């Protein structure tokens, strides 16, 4: 069923009457995705947003990333033209955590690493062995409900990130293509390449995202987090600019890209080792 609504995408009590179930609204229509483990009467509330634009985030977007101020988007992870992905600053990274905001600093969601045992955290603390471990992250909406699952299996040389829906339905894969020179990733769906992520320099800080015709559809820019954070913490900050509304599943893969790049390339040196 499709309806005209200004309701942002997210998890809501199932309109079809299923007890203790949330159903995902994509901003235009109800989807087939449900969350049977969440009680409808205890559905989380939208977090309180700041009264006005956050000047620090606006500076990050406009001055550091060079993205011109634009009009309001749809208010969700899948309908905003600009996503600001800021990693939580920690001296030692044992659990990857990110906040996702729009271009004015309104929180749209978060990313949290899940499925870590106490032993795994200890190993991450004492040795830099992240690349030999499997990492799983949940991309959550503003209500705290998962909308995408990212899995990076343990790697030896090149990274691969599997993107799936909360119910386990596969979306696609983001696969590292090379190790020397400008790093590139292929975005694949059902074995077919639908796009690519191309580093613009050998340091792999900024990336152009293109579709299957090699047309740029989005861009990732790593922003300067400040000298203190750069020297003494593991925090990385990114701005993802989506040039126009994309079809699925390309849209979901593009939303996952900033986290994929950080998990694939930047998180392999952690701990004291």
WOVENZI-V231598 format. One record per residue. N is the residue number from 1. RES is the residue in three letters. SS is DSSP state (~ for helix, > for strand, _ for the rest). NEAR is the number of other ideal C-beta (glycine too) atoms within 12 Angstrom. Layout:
n=N res=RES ss=SS near=NEAR
n=N res=RES ss=SS near=NEAR
//
This chain:
n=1 res=UNK ss=_ near=13
n=2 res=UNK ss=> near=11
n=3 res=UNK ss=_ near=13
n=4 res=UNK ss=_ near=9
n=5 res=UNK ss=_ near=19
n=6 res=UNK ss=_ near=14
n=7 res=UNK ss=_ near=23
n=8 res=UNK ss=_ near=31
n=9 res=UNK ss=_ near=36
n=10 res=UNK ss=> near=38
n=11 res=UNK ss=> near=39
n=12 res=UNK ss=> near=32
n=13 res=UNK ss=> near=26
n=14 res=UNK ss=_ near=26
n=15 res=UNK ss=_ near=20
n=16 res=UNK ss=_ near=16
n=17 res=UNK ss=_ near=10
n=18 res=UNK ss=_ near=18
n=19 res=UNK ss=_ near=14
n=20 res=UNK ss=_ near=18
n=21 res=UNK ss=_ near=25
n=22 res=UNK ss=> near=36
n=23 res=UNK ss=> near=31
n=24 res=UNK ss=> near=37
n=25 res=UNK ss=> near=36
n=26 res=UNK ss=_ near=30
n=27 res=UNK ss=_ near=29
n=28 res=UNK ss=_ near=22
n=29 res=UNK ss=> near=18
n=30 res=UNK ss=> near=27
n=31 res=UNK ss=> near=29
n=32 res=UNK ss=> near=17
n=33 res=UNK ss=> near=32
n=34 res=UNK ss=> near=28
n=35 res=UNK ss=> near=33
n=36 res=UNK ss=_ near=17
n=37 res=UNK ss=_ near=15
n=38 res=UNK ss=_ near=26
n=39 res=UNK ss=_ near=17
n=40 res=UNK ss=~ near=24
n=41 res=UNK ss=~ near=12
n=42 res=UNK ss=~ near=17
n=43 res=UNK ss=_ near=23
n=44 res=UNK ss=_ near=23
n=45 res=UNK ss=_ near=14
n=46 res=UNK ss=_ near=23
n=47 res=UNK ss=_ near=20
n=48 res=UNK ss=_ near=9
n=49 res=UNK ss=_ near=20
n=50 res=UNK ss=_ near=17
n=51 res=UNK ss=_ near=9
n=52 res=UNK ss=_ near=11
n=53 res=UNK ss=_ near=22
n=54 res=UNK ss=_ near=22
n=55 res=UNK ss=~ near=15
n=56 res=UNK ss=~ near=22
n=57 res=UNK ss=~ near=35
n=58 res=UNK ss=~ near=27
n=59 res=UNK ss=~ near=24
n=60 res=UNK ss=~ near=33
n=61 res=UNK ss=~ near=36
n=62 res=UNK ss=~ near=24
n=63 res=UNK ss=~ near=18
n=64 res=UNK ss=~ near=24
n=65 res=UNK ss=_ near=31
n=66 res=UNK ss=_ near=17
n=67 res=UNK ss=_ near=31
n=68 res=UNK ss=_ near=15
n=69 res=UNK ss=_ near=20
n=70 res=UNK ss=_ near=19
n=71 res=UNK ss=_ near=12
n=72 res=UNK ss=_ near=18
n=73 res=UNK ss=_ near=26
n=74 res=UNK ss=_ near=26
n=75 res=UNK ss=_ near=29
n=76 res=UNK ss=_ near=37
n=77 res=UNK ss=_ near=46
n=78 res=UNK ss=_ near=39
n=79 res=UNK ss=_ near=30
n=80 res=UNK ss=_ near=40
n=81 res=UNK ss=_ near=36
n=82 res=UNK ss=> near=42
n=83 res=UNK ss=> near=47
n=84 res=UNK ss=> near=43
n=85 res=UNK ss=> near=48
n=86 res=UNK ss=> near=37
n=87 res=UNK ss=> near=37
n=88 res=UNK ss=_ near=25
n=89 res=UNK ss=_ near=22
n=90 res=UNK ss=_ near=23
n=91 res=UNK ss=_ near=17
n=92 res=UNK ss=_ near=24
n=93 res=UNK ss=_ near=32
n=94 res=UNK ss=_ near=29
n=95 res=UNK ss=_ near=29
n=96 res=UNK ss=_ near=40
n=97 res=UNK ss=> near=29
n=98 res=UNK ss=> near=41
n=99 res=UNK ss=> near=31
n=100 res=UNK ss=> near=43
n=101 res=UNK ss=> near=37
n=102 res=UNK ss=_ near=41
n=103 res=UNK ss=_ near=35
n=104 res=UNK ss=_ near=31
n=105 res=UNK ss=_ near=26
n=106 res=UNK ss=_ near=32
n=107 res=UNK ss=> near=32
n=108 res=UNK ss=> near=43
n=109 res=UNK ss=> near=41
n=110 res=UNK ss=> near=33
n=111 res=UNK ss=> near=43
n=112 res=UNK ss=> near=28
n=113 res=UNK ss=> near=37
n=114 res=UNK ss=> near=23
n=115 res=UNK ss=_ near=19
n=116 res=UNK ss=_ near=24
n=117 res=UNK ss=_ near=16
n=118 res=UNK ss=~ near=11
n=119 res=UNK ss=~ near=12
n=120 res=UNK ss=~ near=26
n=121 res=UNK ss=~ near=22
n=122 res=UNK ss=~ near=17
n=123 res=UNK ss=~ near=21
n=124 res=UNK ss=~ near=33
n=125 res=UNK ss=~ near=23
n=126 res=UNK ss=~ near=16
n=127 res=UNK ss=_ near=21
n=128 res=UNK ss=_ near=20
n=129 res=UNK ss=_ near=24
n=130 res=UNK ss=~ near=36
n=131 res=UNK ss=~ near=30
n=132 res=UNK ss=~ near=20
n=133 res=UNK ss=_ near=31
n=134 res=UNK ss=_ near=25
n=135 res=UNK ss=> near=41
n=136 res=UNK ss=> near=30
n=137 res=UNK ss=> near=40
n=138 res=UNK ss=> near=32
n=139 res=UNK ss=> near=46
n=140 res=UNK ss=> near=34
n=141 res=UNK ss=> near=40
n=142 res=UNK ss=_ near=31
n=143 res=UNK ss=_ near=31
n=144 res=UNK ss=_ near=26
n=145 res=UNK ss=_ near=36
n=146 res=UNK ss=> near=33
n=147 res=UNK ss=> near=43
n=148 res=UNK ss=> near=45
n=149 res=UNK ss=> near=32
n=150 res=UNK ss=> near=46
n=151 res=UNK ss=> near=33
n=152 res=UNK ss=> near=39
n=153 res=UNK ss=_ near=22
n=154 res=UNK ss=_ near=19
n=155 res=UNK ss=_ near=25
n=156 res=UNK ss=_ near=14
n=157 res=UNK ss=_ near=15
n=158 res=UNK ss=_ near=24
n=159 res=UNK ss=_ near=38
n=160 res=UNK ss=> near=29
n=161 res=UNK ss=> near=41
n=162 res=UNK ss=> near=32
n=163 res=UNK ss=> near=42
n=164 res=UNK ss=> near=28
n=165 res=UNK ss=_ near=29
n=166 res=UNK ss=_ near=31
n=167 res=UNK ss=_ near=21
n=168 res=UNK ss=_ near=14
n=169 res=UNK ss=_ near=20
n=170 res=UNK ss=> near=20
n=171 res=UNK ss=> near=35
n=172 res=UNK ss=> near=36
n=173 res=UNK ss=> near=33
n=174 res=UNK ss=> near=46
n=175 res=UNK ss=> near=31
n=176 res=UNK ss=> near=35
n=177 res=UNK ss=_ near=24
n=178 res=UNK ss=_ near=20
n=179 res=UNK ss=_ near=20
n=180 res=UNK ss=_ near=13
n=181 res=UNK ss=_ near=14
n=182 res=UNK ss=_ near=22
n=183 res=UNK ss=_ near=33
n=184 res=UNK ss=> near=32
n=185 res=UNK ss=> near=42
n=186 res=UNK ss=> near=31
n=187 res=UNK ss=> near=42
n=188 res=UNK ss=> near=28
n=189 res=UNK ss=> near=27
n=190 res=UNK ss=_ near=12
n=191 res=UNK ss=_ near=11
n=192 res=UNK ss=> near=14
n=193 res=UNK ss=> near=25
n=194 res=UNK ss=> near=33
n=195 res=UNK ss=> near=38
n=196 res=UNK ss=> near=34
n=197 res=UNK ss=> near=46
n=198 res=UNK ss=> near=31
n=199 res=UNK ss=> near=31
n=200 res=UNK ss=_ near=22
n=201 res=UNK ss=_ near=15
n=202 res=UNK ss=_ near=15
n=203 res=UNK ss=_ near=14
n=204 res=UNK ss=_ near=29
n=205 res=UNK ss=_ near=27
n=206 res=UNK ss=_ near=29
n=207 res=UNK ss=> near=39
n=208 res=UNK ss=> near=30
n=209 res=UNK ss=> near=41
n=210 res=UNK ss=> near=29
n=211 res=UNK ss=> near=27
n=212 res=UNK ss=_ near=20
n=213 res=UNK ss=_ near=12
n=214 res=UNK ss=_ near=15
n=215 res=UNK ss=_ near=16
n=216 res=UNK ss=> near=23
n=217 res=UNK ss=> near=34
n=218 res=UNK ss=> near=39
n=219 res=UNK ss=> near=32
n=220 res=UNK ss=> near=43
n=221 res=UNK ss=> near=35
n=222 res=UNK ss=> near=33
n=223 res=UNK ss=> near=33
n=224 res=UNK ss=_ near=20
n=225 res=UNK ss=_ near=26
n=226 res=UNK ss=_ near=18
n=227 res=UNK ss=~ near=9
n=228 res=UNK ss=~ near=12
n=229 res=UNK ss=~ near=20
n=230 res=UNK ss=~ near=17
n=231 res=UNK ss=~ near=12
n=232 res=UNK ss=~ near=14
n=233 res=UNK ss=_ near=21
n=234 res=UNK ss=_ near=31
n=235 res=UNK ss=_ near=31
n=236 res=UNK ss=_ near=37
n=237 res=UNK ss=> near=38
n=238 res=UNK ss=> near=43
n=239 res=UNK ss=> near=41
n=240 res=UNK ss=> near=47
n=241 res=UNK ss=> near=37
n=242 res=UNK ss=> near=35
n=243 res=UNK ss=_ near=22
n=244 res=UNK ss=_ near=18
n=245 res=UNK ss=_ near=19
n=246 res=UNK ss=_ near=29
n=247 res=UNK ss=_ near=17
n=248 res=UNK ss=_ near=22
n=249 res=UNK ss=_ near=28
n=250 res=UNK ss=~ near=36
n=251 res=UNK ss=~ near=40
n=252 res=UNK ss=~ near=38
n=253 res=UNK ss=~ near=46
n=254 res=UNK ss=~ near=47
n=255 res=UNK ss=~ near=43
n=256 res=UNK ss=~ near=48
n=257 res=UNK ss=~ near=47
n=258 res=UNK ss=~ near=48
n=259 res=UNK ss=~ near=49
n=260 res=UNK ss=~ near=45
n=261 res=UNK ss=~ near=39
n=262 res=UNK ss=~ near=41
n=263 res=UNK ss=~ near=43
n=264 res=UNK ss=~ near=41
n=265 res=UNK ss=~ near=36
n=266 res=UNK ss=~ near=33
n=267 res=UNK ss=_ near=38
n=268 res=UNK ss=_ near=30
n=269 res=UNK ss=_ near=18
n=270 res=UNK ss=_ near=34
n=271 res=UNK ss=_ near=25
n=272 res=UNK ss=_ near=16
n=273 res=UNK ss=_ near=17
//
